[in-house]
Structure formats: structure tokens, C-alpha cells
Amino acid sequence: SKNIHDGSVNTLMDATMRYFDQTPMGSITALFSRDQSMIDTFLPELYNVTLTLLLMLIVTLLAVAVIVPWFFLAFIPLLFVAYRMQRYALPAVGNIQILNLMSLGPVFSFFQESMSGAAVIRASGREKYCLTQVEALIDTLNNAYYHSQLMIKWVDIRMDMFSAFTIFLCALIVVLSKDSLNIELAA
């Protein structure tokens, strides 16, 4: 985490002045805070969950291979369907996350500018206007977050349907081959 942060700061310090003129300071702050949050909290948890699920998948597939080896004939097309679903959903998830991150920058920028100009805002009586502006920015941010949650639910529902179909197929193969299976293994 420290090495990645230091590398990002060094890259930012090497950036041209044109970059700082064109990029709002809130976007830069949002990028750093979001990246560090992902590295410090999300990635370790993601690695743990991924390793656990991978081990559970391997153990399950080994158990199924011992009990019903014919299942793997049906499993190959199922893998192809899962791969196609993943190829379809991943770009959309990435684009929505980029939209979410892009919506975060203006909120940080507006907040920083409002804090540095709070005296001028109060002196000119523009508090209500600034509040309306920040509410609009937060609505845009919430809209991006809402769409990211919808995309996650879309993927969840399809993966749940895929899992249910896989379990149904495995159970069907066990029932159809009940005469040739060892009863202790099938139970």
C-alpha cells in the first residue's frame, strides 16, 4: 500500500502543469482516497474471499467427479455459458465503476472550493445556491452508485440462476443413474 501510494505521488509530482490546470483538485483527491481505500480495505478481503471460494469449488468438483463422473460432459458447456456471461458483464461493471469515480471528483472539488471560499459565500449570501449545487452533485453521485448496485444485482441474479441450473443438472444426473451409483456416495 505504501509503495503504491508513494509511486502515485511521484507520478503526480512529475505531471505537467497542464494536467493540474485541466484536472480539478477534487478529482485528484477522490482518485487518491478511492485508490488507497481499495488497496487498504477491499483487496485483502477480496483475496481472502476469492481463495475461499476457489478452494470450495475445487473440493466440490472433486466430490462430484468421484460420485458422478458423467457430470463433466454437461459441465463443459456450462463453463462456456459462465465464460460468456462474465465477458458480457465485466466491461459494463468496469464502465459503471468509472462513472461512479468520475461522479466523485466534482463533489470533492466543490467541497474543497466551498471550504476555502466559505467567508465569501457567507458574505455574498449564496449559501442556498451552494447547497443546491452540492445536492445536485450528490444526486449525480448517488445515481452512479445506484446503477453500480443494479449491475451487481444483475450479475448476482444470473449467477444464482446458473448455480441453480448446475445443481439441478447434477441432481438429475444422480437420479437418472441411480442404478449404477453407490448409494452411500449419492446420498
C-alpha positions as CSV (number, residue, x, y, z in Angstrom):
1,S,0.0,0.0,0.0
2,K,2.8,2.4,0.9
3,N,4.8,1.6,-2.2
4,I,1.8,2.1,-4.5
5,H,0.9,5.4,-2.7
6,D,4.5,6.6,-3.0
7,G,4.6,5.7,-6.7
8,S,1.3,7.5,-7.3
9,V,2.6,10.6,-5.5
10,N,5.8,10.5,-7.5
11,T,3.9,10.2,-10.8
12,L,1.7,13.1,-9.7
13,M,4.7,15.2,-8.9
14,D,6.1,14.5,-12.3
15,A,2.9,15.6,-14.1
16,T,2.9,18.8,-16.1
17,M,1.2,22.0,-15.0
18,R,-1.3,21.4,-17.9
19,Y,-2.6,18.4,-16.0
20,F,-3.2,20.4,-12.9
21,D,-4.8,23.2,-14.8
22,Q,-7.2,20.8,-16.6
23,T,-8.0,18.4,-13.7
24,P,-10.0,19.7,-10.7
25,M,-8.2,19.2,-7.4
26,G,-11.3,17.3,-6.1
27,S,-10.8,14.7,-8.8
28,I,-7.2,14.1,-7.8
29,T,-8.2,13.9,-4.1
30,A,-11.0,11.5,-5.0
31,L,-8.7,9.3,-7.0
32,F,-6.1,9.1,-4.2
33,S,-8.7,8.5,-1.5
34,R,-10.6,5.9,-3.5
35,D,-7.4,4.0,-4.6
36,Q,-6.0,3.9,-1.1
37,S,-9.3,2.7,0.3
38,M,-9.4,-0.1,-2.3
39,I,-5.9,-1.2,-1.6
40,D,-6.1,-1.0,2.2
41,T,-9.5,-2.5,2.8
42,F,-11.1,-4.1,-0.3
43,L,-8.2,-6.0,-1.8
44,P,-7.2,-8.1,1.2
45,E,-10.8,-9.0,1.8
46,L,-11.2,-9.8,-1.9
47,Y,-8.2,-12.1,-1.9
48,N,-9.5,-13.9,1.1
49,V,-13.0,-14.5,-0.4
50,T,-11.5,-15.5,-3.7
51,L,-9.2,-18.1,-2.2
52,T,-12.0,-19.5,0.0
53,L,-14.4,-19.8,-3.0
54,L,-11.7,-21.3,-5.2
55,L,-10.9,-24.0,-2.7
56,M,-14.6,-24.7,-2.1
57,L,-15.1,-25.0,-5.9
58,I,-12.2,-27.4,-6.3
59,V,-13.4,-29.6,-3.4
60,T,-16.9,-29.6,-4.8
61,L,-15.8,-30.5,-8.3
62,L,-13.6,-33.3,-6.9
63,A,-16.6,-34.7,-4.9
64,V,-18.8,-34.6,-8.0
65,A,-16.1,-36.2,-10.1
66,V,-15.9,-39.1,-7.7
67,I,-19.7,-39.6,-7.4
68,V,-20.9,-38.7,-10.9
69,P,-18.1,-38.5,-13.5
70,W,-20.6,-38.1,-16.3
71,F,-21.5,-34.6,-15.0
72,F,-18.3,-33.2,-16.6
73,L,-19.8,-33.9,-20.0
74,A,-22.5,-31.4,-19.2
75,F,-20.1,-29.2,-17.2
76,I,-18.1,-28.1,-20.3
77,P,-21.0,-26.3,-21.9
78,L,-21.9,-24.8,-18.6
79,L,-18.4,-23.4,-18.3
80,F,-18.8,-21.8,-21.7
81,V,-22.0,-20.2,-20.7
82,A,-20.4,-18.8,-17.5
83,Y,-17.5,-17.5,-19.5
84,R,-19.8,-15.7,-21.9
85,M,-21.8,-14.2,-19.0
86,Q,-18.6,-13.0,-17.5
87,R,-17.3,-11.5,-20.8
88,Y,-20.6,-9.7,-21.2
89,A,-20.9,-8.3,-17.7
90,L,-17.3,-7.3,-16.9
91,P,-17.0,-4.4,-19.3
92,A,-20.3,-2.9,-18.1
93,V,-19.3,-3.3,-14.4
94,G,-15.9,-1.5,-15.2
95,N,-17.7,1.3,-17.1
96,I,-20.2,1.9,-14.3
97,Q,-17.3,2.0,-11.7
98,I,-15.5,4.6,-13.8
99,L,-18.8,6.6,-14.0
100,N,-19.0,6.3,-10.2
101,L,-15.5,7.5,-9.7
102,M,-16.0,10.4,-12.2
103,S,-19.0,11.5,-10.2
104,L,-17.0,11.6,-7.0
105,G,-14.4,14.1,-8.3
106,P,-16.8,17.1,-8.7
107,V,-18.2,16.5,-5.1
108,F,-14.7,16.7,-3.7
109,S,-13.8,19.7,-5.8
110,F,-16.9,21.6,-4.8
111,F,-16.4,20.7,-1.1
112,Q,-12.7,21.9,-1.2
113,E,-13.7,25.1,-3.1
114,S,-16.6,25.8,-0.7
115,M,-14.4,25.3,2.3
116,S,-11.7,27.7,1.0
117,G,-14.3,30.3,0.0
118,A,-16.7,29.9,2.9
119,A,-16.2,33.5,4.0
120,V,-17.0,34.9,0.5
121,I,-20.1,32.6,0.2
122,R,-21.5,33.8,3.5
123,A,-20.7,37.4,2.8
124,S,-22.5,37.3,-0.5
125,G,-25.4,35.3,0.9
126,R,-25.0,32.4,-1.6
127,E,-25.4,29.6,1.0
128,K,-28.7,28.4,-0.5
129,Y,-27.2,28.4,-4.1
130,C,-24.1,26.4,-2.9
131,L,-26.3,24.0,-1.1
132,T,-28.4,23.4,-4.2
133,Q,-25.3,22.9,-6.3
134,V,-23.8,20.3,-3.8
135,E,-27.2,18.5,-3.7
136,A,-27.2,18.2,-7.5
137,L,-23.6,16.8,-7.4
138,I,-24.5,14.3,-4.7
139,D,-27.6,13.3,-6.7
140,T,-25.4,12.6,-9.7
141,L,-23.0,10.6,-7.4
142,N,-25.9,8.6,-5.9
143,N,-27.3,7.9,-9.4
144,A,-23.9,6.4,-10.4
145,Y,-23.8,4.4,-7.2
146,Y,-27.4,3.2,-7.8
147,H,-26.5,2.0,-11.3
148,S,-23.5,0.2,-10.0
149,Q,-25.7,-1.6,-7.4
150,L,-28.2,-2.5,-10.2
151,M,-25.3,-4.0,-12.2
152,I,-24.1,-6.1,-9.3
153,K,-27.7,-7.4,-8.7
154,W,-28.0,-8.2,-12.4
155,V,-24.8,-10.3,-12.3
156,D,-25.9,-11.9,-8.9
157,I,-29.3,-13.0,-10.3
158,R,-27.7,-14.5,-13.4
159,M,-25.0,-16.3,-11.4
160,D,-27.7,-17.6,-8.9
161,M,-29.7,-18.9,-11.8
162,F,-26.6,-20.5,-13.3
163,S,-25.8,-22.1,-10.0
164,A,-29.3,-23.4,-9.5
165,F,-29.3,-24.9,-13.0
166,T,-25.9,-26.6,-12.3
167,I,-27.2,-28.1,-9.1
168,F,-30.4,-29.2,-10.9
169,L,-28.3,-30.8,-13.6
170,C,-26.1,-32.6,-11.1
171,A,-29.2,-33.9,-9.2
172,L,-30.8,-35.0,-12.4
173,I,-27.7,-37.0,-13.4
174,V,-27.7,-38.6,-10.0
175,V,-31.3,-39.6,-10.2
176,L,-31.0,-40.9,-13.8
177,S,-28.0,-43.0,-12.9
178,K,-29.3,-44.3,-9.6
179,D,-28.9,-47.9,-10.6
180,S,-25.2,-47.6,-11.3
181,L,-24.3,-45.4,-8.4
182,N,-23.2,-46.5,-5.0
183,I,-26.0,-45.4,-2.6
184,E,-23.5,-44.1,0.1
185,L,-21.9,-41.8,-2.4
186,A,-25.1,-40.5,-3.9
187,A,-26.5,-39.5,-0.5
